[in-house]
Amino acid sequence: MDQKEYLKRYMRYLKLECGYSANTQAAYQHDLLFLFHFLEDQGKTVTEVKLADLETFAAGLHDQGIGPRSQGRILSGVRSFYRFLLLEGDVKDDPTELLPWPTIGEHLPEYLTTEEVDQLEASIDLSKWEGQRNKAIIETLFSCGLRVSELVNLKISDIYFDEKFIRVLGKGNKERLVPISDEAIKQVNLWFVDRRQMKIKEGEEDYVFLNRRGHHLTRTMILIMIKRQAVAAGITKTISPHTLRHSFATALLKGGADLRAIQMLLGHERLETTEIYTHMEVSDLRREILEHFPRNIKKKGKM
């Protein structure tokens, strides 16, 4: 079987088994072509690859001037491909299992503390028609850890108020159930009081969050709203809707939640994606030690 046939089967797997979008499939294919071109130069097939070959391949990515993050993305795609081949019985062992990952500089996402989220919500002018809607949006993003794309597509029929769950359609059209807090339920119900007074466009009746013309919101609208609200709240951090998702995950980790539980709530396919929050926790601990550990305090006093 030649490489084109392996690639064709893998693309079919990503589409039918994983439910990935056409754009995601294209991204995986693009990254795999780096490997295929390398193997052609080496005169090897995908099933003959050993760890040493992949180490040479990874070093070649660096030599081509490809940055660490892009290297990591490409190698992640290669790892996914070989797990597929292992699953299909095309290879007996996964050659990527011990492949070292490129070193990526520590770039941790910004997040808000619970107090800062309260500060953000407190700055909302509830006398404006959109005030309660915006408060419900911020609370739902923070309490449920939703992607902004998931929030704009949230339907009334997706909210189970009595059971305190919402049904979320995430990446790859994968559904997951996420608990919704009492506070978020309260704010959404208060928004529904205003929403009932609106003239809603045909076909938009089931969307939770609407603009003044009765259409469901866009991601850009929510991004602009949150940035403006951060300025009004005096928050100097650079934030976006995704910041509230990070804040949700960080708050859970600080509260002692299991990393795999956080992975399920966020809808991450790979645990490695969720593990960034452990790095955030370590970063916070380091800061606390530097600021509050007695010996560090003494040293600061002598300076």
Disulfide bonds with the S-S distance in Angstrom:
none
